[in-house]
């Protein structure tokens, strides 16, 4: 028979469960800070570590797959605001002016950009490849006009690539 205990108001009450021995791990867990800020810090730290681990393992695979797809089938979307100048046949307007273009570069130019980047090409070299691609798509319209037009891509104010 269990002994009677006094409750908060001095009334007798019985313990409904027998006392269980507490393990050392449970005591250590229960002795830590009880604030929600502490728990949130622990959760944030855990979330950050999980995110880092996932990024470390999966992000390179996803990037490589996206690069391979852009270089072989989909190409890149380039959004730029820059000064475009031209070297063209005599009698044409070749004054440089600022233009804002958002165009899809074909896969061969995407592949050239990725290969040059992997080889350690400088920014002017990458800009030259992008200028060739923009010249082909926008100014020469895939070979239908402006034959022999060379595009100069300078004073880049904004340049963004998207897959």
C-alpha positions as CSV (number, residue, x, y, z in Angstrom):
1,X,0.0,0.0,0.0
2,X,1.4,3.4,-1.0
3,X,1.7,6.2,1.6
4,X,-0.5,9.2,1.4
5,X,1.0,12.5,0.2
6,X,-0.2,16.1,0.9
7,X,-1.3,18.0,-2.2
8,X,-1.0,21.7,-2.8
9,X,-4.0,22.6,-0.7
10,X,-3.1,20.4,2.2
11,X,-5.5,17.6,1.1
12,X,-4.3,14.1,1.0
13,X,-3.8,12.5,-2.4
14,X,-2.4,9.3,-3.5
15,X,0.4,8.8,-6.0
16,X,-1.0,7.1,-9.0
17,X,2.2,5.7,-10.4
18,X,5.0,4.1,-8.5
19,X,8.3,6.0,-8.6
20,X,10.7,4.9,-11.4
21,X,14.5,5.2,-11.3
22,X,15.7,8.1,-13.5
23,X,18.6,7.4,-15.8
24,X,21.7,9.6,-15.9
25,X,20.9,10.7,-19.5
26,X,17.4,11.8,-18.5
27,X,18.8,13.7,-15.5
28,X,21.3,15.5,-17.7
29,X,18.7,16.3,-20.3
30,X,16.3,17.7,-17.6
31,X,19.1,19.7,-15.9
32,X,19.7,21.8,-19.1
33,X,18.2,25.3,-19.7
34,X,14.5,25.3,-20.1
35,X,14.0,28.4,-22.2
36,X,12.5,28.2,-25.6
37,X,15.3,30.5,-26.9
38,X,17.8,27.7,-26.0
39,X,15.7,25.2,-27.9
40,X,15.4,27.5,-30.9
41,X,19.2,28.0,-30.9
42,X,19.7,24.3,-30.9
43,X,17.2,23.8,-33.7
44,X,18.7,26.6,-35.7
45,X,22.1,25.1,-35.3
46,X,20.9,21.7,-36.3
47,X,19.0,23.1,-39.3
48,X,22.2,25.0,-40.4
49,X,24.3,21.9,-40.1
50,X,21.8,19.8,-42.0
51,X,21.6,22.4,-44.7
52,X,25.4,22.6,-45.0
53,X,25.6,18.8,-45.3
54,X,22.9,18.6,-48.0
55,X,24.5,21.5,-50.0
56,X,27.9,19.8,-49.7
57,X,26.6,16.5,-51.1
58,X,23.8,17.4,-53.5
59,X,24.4,20.9,-54.7
60,X,27.4,20.0,-56.9
61,X,25.4,17.2,-58.6
62,X,22.4,19.5,-59.2
63,X,24.7,22.2,-60.6
64,X,26.5,19.8,-62.9
65,X,23.2,18.4,-64.2
66,X,21.9,21.9,-64.9
67,X,25.1,22.9,-66.6
68,X,25.1,19.8,-68.8
69,X,21.4,20.4,-69.7
70,X,22.1,24.0,-70.6
71,X,25.1,23.1,-72.7
72,X,23.4,20.4,-74.6
73,X,19.7,21.2,-75.0
74,X,18.2,24.3,-73.2
75,X,20.9,27.0,-73.4
76,X,21.1,30.0,-71.1
77,X,19.0,33.1,-70.6
78,X,21.1,36.2,-70.3
79,X,19.8,39.5,-69.0
80,X,22.1,42.5,-69.5
81,X,22.3,46.2,-69.6
82,X,25.5,47.3,-71.4
83,X,26.9,49.4,-74.1
84,X,26.9,47.6,-77.5
85,X,29.1,48.9,-80.3
86,X,29.6,47.4,-83.7
87,X,32.2,47.0,-86.3
88,X,30.3,46.8,-89.6
89,X,30.3,47.6,-93.2
90,X,30.9,51.3,-94.2
91,X,27.7,53.4,-94.3
92,X,26.1,51.7,-91.3
93,X,25.4,53.2,-87.9
94,X,28.0,51.7,-85.6
95,X,27.7,54.2,-82.7
96,X,27.7,52.4,-79.4
97,X,24.7,52.8,-77.2
98,X,23.3,51.3,-74.0
99,X,20.8,48.5,-74.5
100,X,18.9,46.3,-72.1
101,X,18.6,42.8,-73.5
102,X,17.1,39.6,-72.2
103,X,17.7,36.8,-74.6
104,X,18.1,33.0,-74.7
105,X,21.6,32.0,-75.8
106,X,21.7,28.8,-77.7
107,X,23.4,25.7,-76.2
108,X,26.7,26.0,-78.1
109,X,27.4,29.4,-76.5
110,X,26.4,28.0,-73.1
111,X,28.8,25.2,-73.6
112,X,31.6,27.6,-74.6
113,X,31.0,29.8,-71.6
114,X,31.0,26.8,-69.2
115,X,34.2,25.4,-70.8
116,X,36.0,28.7,-70.7
117,X,35.0,29.2,-67.1
118,X,36.2,25.8,-66.2
119,X,39.5,26.5,-68.0
120,X,40.0,29.7,-65.9
121,X,39.2,32.3,-68.5
122,X,39.3,35.9,-67.5
123,X,36.2,38.1,-67.4
124,X,37.0,39.9,-70.7
125,X,37.3,36.5,-72.4
126,X,33.9,35.4,-71.0
127,X,32.4,38.7,-72.0
128,X,33.7,38.2,-75.5
129,X,32.0,34.8,-75.8
130,X,28.8,36.3,-74.4
131,X,29.1,39.2,-77.0
132,X,29.4,36.6,-79.8
133,X,26.3,34.8,-78.6
134,X,24.3,38.1,-78.2
135,X,25.5,39.2,-81.6
136,X,24.4,35.9,-83.2
137,X,21.0,35.8,-81.5
138,X,20.0,39.5,-81.4
139,X,21.9,41.4,-84.0
140,X,22.5,38.8,-86.8
141,X,19.3,36.9,-86.0
142,X,20.8,33.5,-86.5
143,X,22.6,34.5,-89.8
144,X,19.5,36.1,-91.5
145,X,20.9,39.6,-91.4
146,X,23.9,41.8,-90.6
147,X,26.5,39.5,-92.0
148,X,30.0,40.3,-90.9
149,X,28.8,42.4,-87.9
150,X,31.2,42.2,-84.9
151,X,29.6,43.1,-81.6
152,X,31.5,45.0,-78.9
153,X,30.2,44.4,-75.4
154,X,31.4,47.1,-73.0
155,X,30.4,49.2,-70.0
156,X,28.4,46.4,-68.5
157,X,26.0,47.8,-65.9
158,X,24.1,44.6,-65.2
159,X,24.7,41.0,-66.3
160,X,22.7,38.0,-65.1
161,X,22.6,34.4,-66.3
162,X,19.7,32.0,-65.7
163,X,19.1,28.4,-66.7
